[in-house]
Amino acid sequence: MCYSTSIQKEQQDIQKHFNRQFKAGLEFHPTAVNLGFSHNFTPIIPVDDSDFITLAQWGLVPFWAKDTSFQKNTLNAKIETITELSSFKNYVKNRCLIIADGFYEWKWLDEKGKQKEKYFITLPNQELFAFAGVYSDYTNKQTGETYRTYSMVTTAANDLMAEIHNTKKRMPVILPPDYESHWLNLGAIEDFKAIPIDLVATMQ
């Protein structure tokens, strides 16, 4: 699974890489460690407004959830069950690109995970990239405010990630540039289960 990402590039670098502008009025500030359980707002490119970069909150809130406390359960969405689980099945077509330049994972050194090694995983040269994501629009029942929430799609770990995430052996779905539009254009889910990707892992 993935609960910690990095977006250390500046706003202008993100805009140049993805050839899109942030929506008017939005400001992004780089962060070395973005913790999923903090439910921060981070940059995404949603299918319904794909000409722009916007901000959304990590942790998808389905329409039937009573409040945002449910978000702790939806930081990740398994690609094998995303079309079946009630948390996600209504949002499979609400696809987005989740922008990042790295993520963190911990390797267990004992059976109970009391000793761990922390790794920072990036593309070569720590280039910007996109995770596959799905989103929902949540309306706060008390304030009436509506904002976008998202979940990161995960899949079975490749060889490198299986060595690091050596308990559940999962990894986020990372989209090479030629897969980004395929994801947004509602390509078949099966196409994204095992994408070849070169990753670099550095112990922290």
Order of alpha helices (4+ residues) and beta strands (2+ residues): beta-alpha-beta-beta-beta-beta-beta-beta-beta-beta-beta-beta-alpha-beta-beta-alpha-beta
